[in-house]
Amino acid sequence: MKLHVLSKIGQRTTEPPISWLMHAALSRPKLISLAAGFTDSASLPVAEARAALNQVLRSPKTGRPALQYGITAGDTTLRQLTAAHLRKLDLGGTPCRRPQNQGRRHAVPPERYSPKRLLITGGSQQLLYLTAEALCNEGDIVLVEDPTYFVFLGILQSRGLRARAVRLGRDGLDLAHLERVLQSLKRSGELHRVKLFYLVSYFQNPTGVTTSFQKKCGLLKLLKKFERAAGHPIYLLEDAAYRELRFDPVAGVCDRRTSDEMANSRRSQTAATSYGERSALAVPGAAERVIYAGTFSKPFATGVRVGYGILPEPLFTAVKHIKGNHDFGTSNLLQHLVARTLASGIYGRHVAQLQKRYAHKARVMKLAIKKHFPPAVGWWEPEGGLYFWARLPRNVSTGLKSKVFSTALKNDVLYVPGEICYAADPSRRKPNHEMRISFGSASEADIREGIKRLGKVLRKLI
Ligand SMILES: Cc1ncc(COP(=O)(O)O)c(C=O)c1O
């Protein structure tokens, strides 16, 4: 097929790095992949999913509907359960005492978490794509963290959108830099092209960094400040894909239980949810500007690919209509499966186990890094999620064409080169001396061996 028969999007869209990384991980049996964001295979809830599916299919109330088409916005029960789950993640039970770093207590209106504003999607990935499609025209600008989730950058590139990168530190988004970026866009007359800020707020992919609730308040305030000059709303798309994979489920808990009750619940492994930092939905006055993207992939099963979004109008309706053209509804059977696991407590118990499992694997990786990486390599230890972020000296490239990458591949170990997580932003050069290393899918033995191999490569080439 000649290139010119393709649409602009068809021509622009190249193979996403994620496809290549996943293929490499699956097709070379000796390769230890510390790259792709697969989850821990050994912990996938096979028996639990089988039990839940049996319950769904056995019940006359759900058996046939689960095998039938559903409605575009998603199964009503799942939407209700998900909205309640999200509200609990943010507020626990109200009124409640918040940890000091989470801003002053205020009442969050219940309609923020209304199932009427909640859309079930094919993974949260679909929500990210549809939101960009519903909101942005070719040439529009999306603000992103620097670095950010590289698959989202693929969406921007494919849809002809421009990215402007805002610095990210160990303590989250750099708000002072965001203000400078917005000022410079105002000066260059491009502010009216800015539609969206995309923020991966919890245990970020790729750096593991969390942006605090306080910073989310500051971020929304800044976006609002520039809206008049932009001439339209500037939305915050909060991607909370890793939110529930918090290692310490009681850190920052908004909960009215006594410490004894909490200790008991930890002992019995039935802690249904971890709370931690609130989402931007809880920011005062934020309802009309926040799009929240959540998923059941990472905390339950990646193969299920059920995600969700809470969106303000007019976006909710626009995204739902576009989804209607895409698939007119996410797989009904899978939605029923997720609803059953949420309602029965299977989900909560599974998340509690996963949190421990990943905390342990992160410890294994940390010890291996300490043992095998040369001192010139710095790294950020996460408090949740799936990733470590390592920094080599600036003059040592880790990119796809680098000696480090090819030597690592020759030694059968794969990582994600940092450079693919940086947007093409004309105001700075892309750093290319970093790497994302995941402990998600590799076994403990493979984490130790993979880091050992990588350490050997780094010691040789630095
Ligand atoms: C930051 C982030 N957002 C969204 C997704 C998409 O996940 P899913 O579509 O499975 O919900 C991923 C997957 O790796 C991710 O890392």
The ligand as an ORCA input file, in Angstrom:
! r2SCAN-3c Opt
* xyz 0 1
  C       0.407      5.746     33.356
  C      -0.467      4.750     32.675
  N      -1.695      5.121     32.325
  C      -2.535      4.283     31.702
  C      -2.139      2.992     31.387
  C      -3.109      2.120     30.656
  O      -3.538      1.055     31.426
  P      -4.886      0.279     31.120
  O      -5.344      0.677     29.762
  O      -4.546     -1.153     31.194
  O      -5.862      0.711     32.148
  C      -0.853      2.560     31.733
  C      -0.393      1.215     31.385
  O       0.733      0.839     31.545
  C       0.006      3.467     32.401
  O       1.255      3.139     32.746
*
